[in-house]
């Protein structure tokens, strides 16, 4: 098996996955691990689980090694037969190496096995290692490496989930993963110049940390091309993990035109509580499901591109029907819609300031934060022409890229 150290471990680390889950399939695939994976996914955490993401025709060992290296956190689910699998033990040894060399965070979970049996390789684990030692007489170092890695990982702080409510234990594990991952803003600087203070302002207005802040509808409005959707999308990615269920409806106007308010309601139900069989329900039944199923959960709903009051008024999502910690964000060009609907807070997205606009233009036109002196006198004219509108700056900047001053 190739080692992590042979896979460019000294290069700058980038991550493809949030979490890698190591487990013995026959023990936990259709029980604990399946539930853990589903909960991570609902929280927007990208988890690698080998029976889901392995590509046919590729070298499995190489892909698994790369997936481990490309993950920020690993969860090792120790179960009764975990130690009997040399595949699992190789996986575990690679995780231990990543933990030591790349400072990867590792969480051990003990499903149907005593943690002390794992740490000390007692009980059924002792039997498994006796068999491995017999079969690998020609390679005793490998068995020693497995034992060392197991003792190291099992000695870390983790969860003994035996005889405990599985759902509560999984919730606790996922919250610990979220805390370790962190949810600091890390978007592409190329398109998101100046967005950080706006995000912080919106988070402050939403009062997400307040348990008694009450249900809120936040309206975000501004002219076309000013960056409302970009701002809302990044905000959604940044805060959605704090909710029990969430959805981002990208184009309410189009959905409403095609199918009315019931089509929008169906989208909300499908994406939040994963309600699948809705086509046979009448409009009144859909409305009843909205009222009965959404009021008990902490919900985040973003409704983008709203251009008529009816598109949100007819959804039948009222303050009294939703959990007090739920939030609805409505994105529109028309401030009057938000006032008429009764939004608790109305936030206007403002144009970029001159410094932000200058930086974005340079990024697009010169692929740099700065322009050459040759173009310095032209930049104010371009910014005046674009009126500091982000979309206009991106379009003009991209058009000017690689052109000389005369052009």
C-alpha angles and dihedrals in degrees: 000000000000116000128236089239090063091056100074095274092166095060123097106289119240125176130225098175134036095212138018115202118206114193145145103255100210091052105045113001096104096033128032099005093046091053092045092050092049092050093049090050093050088055091054094253115143107225128185112221111172098224089055106042109027111119116228115243096025127110103269097205093050093047093048092050091051092047091052091049091046094054126092095208133025125203115200111199106202112201136168096277099030093105092050091067116081086194091060092044092053089049091049092049090052090050090051090051091051089049091055101036102032099027091239115176113242127193118193118207122193111208111172099349134085109251090225090057088056096046094046097029092237131152116010089356090059089052091051093051092047088057093046091050090052093048095044101046087134091056110037091155091067093057090046090051091051092050093048093048092048093050090049098048096039089052092061122096108276145132132289100200097177114132092358132115102278096209093054092047091050091049089053092048092049092049089052090051091050091050092051094045092048122203101239116149112269106160128143109290089207095072101019104061111151095008098113098077090045091053091050091050092052093047089052091051092050092056091210094171093055115096092192099040091108130226114312138199110201117196120203116193140168143125123301115281094020094114105260095140093044090051094046093046094052091044090051092050090048100050107024094093089068093066133076091227134003144174139184113211102199102195115021093166093059095043090049092049091051100043113000127235092319090064090054091047090052090052091052093049094045094050100039107037095013093239103177111176103064105123093085093052123099121232091258091051091050090051090050091052089051091052097043102038104039103046096075099053134072100247137191117194125175117194110193130191098020112169103164131050091227091064091069102021092062093051089085093221103142131176092249093052099056136072111269091240094052121111132203121195118198119195118200146142091226117077090189091067090059094047092047092049092051101245111188092221130020117200121192116209106222130208120268116271118242094263093051092044092050091050094048092049091051091049091053100037101035104018086235140087089247138046127223118258089253091070099034096101092049098054097075089053092051092048090049089051093050092043088220091289107153096220092049091049092051093049096045093040092052090047091053094048112121093005123123126237094264093053 
